[in-house]
């Protein structure tokens, strides 16, 4: 009977450790997902800025070509 009690206690301790590790990993995943969302938003803003810059460059190129003529 004592042997079973020891096994139960060991199993309980392992369960507690497993739950702690699960919570830690869950929190780490949440942080990673938030960072991913931040990077996606930043990427979208950078793409938008790139498009604006490309349009301005095309306009300047067109203007320069008209000035040469």
Secondary structure, DSSP 8 states (H G I E B T S, - for coil): -HHHHHHHHHHHHHHHHHHHHHHHHHHHHHHHHHHHHHHHHHHHHHHHHHHHHHHHHHHHHHHHHHHH-
